[in-house]
Amino acid sequence: MKSSGLEYECMGENLMLLAAKAMFWQARRTLLVADVHLGKVGHFRKAGIAIPKAMEQEDLAALSDLIAEYHPLRILFLGDLFHSSMNNDWDWFVLWRDMFQDIDMVLVRGNHDIIHDRFYRQLNFKLFDTLAEGPFLFSHEPLTEQELAGANKYVISGHIHPGVKLRGKGRQSVTLPCFFFGKRQAVLPSFGKFTGRYRIRHSEDDKVFGVLGDKVVAL
């Protein structure tokens, strides 16, 4: 089944905001994904916390579906690809990578990416702290106001797992994962299913797109 998305123009580039909580940069045929947190299930299970084992492979399956649909030449992971130190989930990741050897894979390191670089390089990953390309600067964490003052590109990041709160007519409310586009930088939702959400503050001039089931909606 084809996933739903919403086209958004940013800095003259057409970006597809996907309900799978990823983004497709059409001109560069690049799939952008933030905060997958592979290995988080294994991390908790290793600590004795019961987490369903099926969750270990759901995010990789979702990535495979996006590859089948959009045929990216490259996947750019915006940090926190693997949640912790090496555990059994790494073996699944190695098998998954072997299925897509023809796709370039790039990791912009995040605070949870503590596995030694050599293991990623064995999987033919390219590694960066930040990556400037076209009109964008890709980073794991959003930049501070001081850092933005020195940046000459539009920043796209992850890290904070942004969410937006919607209220119903009564006291009902729900916090949706969202894409956030401010004047100088954007934040992608966390791709991983086993992650929380941080309610992001935004102004009227910002653009916020919520992920509501199988579609992306402007809010």
Salt bridges, closest charged atoms under 4 A:
ASP35 OD1 - HIS37 NE2 3.77
ASP35 OD1 - HIS161 NE2 3.65
ASP59 OD1 - LYS193 NZ 3.89
GLU69 OE2 - LYS2 NZ 3.35
ASP80 OD2 - HIS37 NE2 3.54
ASP80 OD2 - HIS140 NE2 3.39
ASP117 OD2 - ARG109 NH2 2.72
ASP117 OD2 - ARG121 NH1 3.94
ASP129 OD1 - ARG109 NH1 3.04
GLU133 OE2 - ARG28 NH1 2.82
GLU133 OE2 - ARG74 NH2 2.80
GLU141 OE2 - HIS159 NE2 3.98
